[in-house]
């Protein structure tokens, strides 16, 4: 089961993947008290915090969450693609500052930045996450290390900022690449049409809705 919490001023979607009483938390971007209350109400403590990419609007709740869990003797592991590792740890502040300066949103960085610990697990394409069998699909473009999480059995794709309803992630950041995003979208377009897409912002959609035909696969991006 996957449950969504929409948090923060720009409507970032955080997802709790719940399997047999265990939990993986994806992209806890803000409002740590709400996230904690949601999990506590279900008796859940995540074993992993997994990030579809390293941007601050998908990670800002992490320091407060880790502090709260550490007080309970709990230490969930942080996981993201290796190519987004610089958004965490000692390079995290500079990397996030450069990103938000480039997209003219430095005020967001100043309001939300707190030091984030380094990653515990560096993910690669094809990795299978513990608990529930989510498969990592590396989808660079929005960032070099952007990933989607795919559960073939249930037909669900957690797409981060790679694919939205009627749109895709922006490509004006320092480590973004429109051509790479185009290739990533081509890969996602080959998933089963009925796949439910759970994006990093906005409402759920499906692969069929976003890619109704081969000729439409380039409607959201250019690959120059």
ChimeraX attribute file (.defattr): number of C-alpha atoms within 10 A of each C-alpha:
attribute: neighborCount
match mode: 1-to-1
recipient: residues
	/A:1	11
	/A:2	14
	/A:3	11
	/A:4	13
	/A:5	17
	/A:6	20
	/A:7	21
	/A:8	17
	/A:9	10
	/A:10	12
	/A:11	15
	/A:12	23
	/A:13	26
	/A:14	27
	/A:15	23
	/A:16	23
	/A:17	18
	/A:18	18
	/A:19	13
	/A:20	8
	/A:21	11
	/A:22	16
	/A:23	24
	/A:24	24
	/A:25	23
	/A:26	26
	/A:27	28
	/A:28	28
	/A:29	27
	/A:30	27
	/A:31	18
	/A:32	20
	/A:33	13
	/A:34	13
	/A:35	22
	/A:36	16
	/A:37	12
	/A:38	14
	/A:39	16
	/A:40	11
	/A:41	9
	/A:42	10
	/A:43	11
	/A:44	17
	/A:45	18
	/A:46	21
	/A:47	17
	/A:48	21
	/A:49	22
	/A:50	27
	/A:51	27
	/A:52	29
	/A:53	30
	/A:54	26
	/A:55	25
	/A:56	28
	/A:57	25
	/A:58	25
	/A:59	26
	/A:60	24
	/A:61	24
	/A:62	23
	/A:63	15
	/A:64	17
	/A:65	19
	/A:66	20
	/A:67	13
	/A:68	16
	/A:69	15
	/A:70	12
	/A:71	9
	/A:72	9
	/A:73	8
	/A:74	14
	/A:75	17
	/A:76	18
	/A:77	16
	/A:78	21
	/A:79	21
	/A:80	26
	/A:81	24
	/A:82	15
	/A:83	19
	/A:84	24
	/A:85	23
	/A:86	18
	/A:87	25
	/A:88	23
	/A:89	13
	/A:90	14
	/A:91	14
	/A:92	23
	/A:93	18
	/A:94	12
	/A:95	20
	/A:96	21
	/A:97	20
	/A:98	16
	/A:99	21
	/A:100	19
	/A:101	15
	/A:102	13
	/A:103	13
	/A:104	10
	/A:105	12
	/A:106	15
	/A:107	11
	/A:108	15
	/A:109	20
	/A:110	11
	/A:111	8
	/A:112	15
	/A:113	18
	/A:114	17
	/A:115	15
	/A:116	21
	/A:117	15
	/A:118	17
	/A:119	21
	/A:120	14
	/A:121	15
	/A:122	14
	/A:123	24
	/A:124	17
	/A:125	14
	/A:126	13
	/A:127	15
	/A:128	17
	/A:129	16
	/A:130	12
	/A:131	16
	/A:132	18
	/A:133	15
	/A:134	21
	/A:135	20
	/A:136	24
	/A:137	24
	/A:138	22
	/A:139	29
	/A:140	25
	/A:141	28
	/A:142	28
	/A:143	28
	/A:144	21
	/A:145	25
	/A:146	29
	/A:147	30
	/A:148	27
	/A:149	26
	/A:150	23
	/A:151	17
	/A:152	14
	/A:153	9
	/A:154	11
	/A:155	15
	/A:156	20
	/A:157	27
	/A:158	26
	/A:159	25
	/A:160	29
	/A:161	26
	/A:162	27
	/A:163	28
	/A:164	21
	/A:165	17
	/A:166	13
	/A:167	14
	/A:168	21
	/A:169	21
	/A:170	17
	/A:171	18
	/A:172	15
	/A:173	16
	/A:174	16
	/A:175	16
	/A:176	20
	/A:177	19
	/A:178	20
	/A:179	16
	/A:180	20
	/A:181	28
	/A:182	23
	/A:183	17
	/A:184	22
	/A:185	23
	/A:186	16
	/A:187	13
	/A:188	22
	/A:189	18
	/A:190	12
	/A:191	15
	/A:192	13
	/A:193	16
	/A:194	13
	/A:195	20
	/A:196	21
	/A:197	26
	/A:198	27
	/A:199	25
	/A:200	28
	/A:201	21
	/A:202	16
	/A:203	12
	/A:204	15
	/A:205	19
	/A:206	20
	/A:207	21
	/A:208	17
	/A:209	15
	/A:210	21
	/A:211	21
	/A:212	13
	/A:213	10
	/A:214	10
	/A:215	8
	/A:216	10
	/A:217	16
	/A:218	14
	/A:219	11
	/A:220	16
	/A:221	18
	/A:222	11
	/A:223	11
	/A:224	8
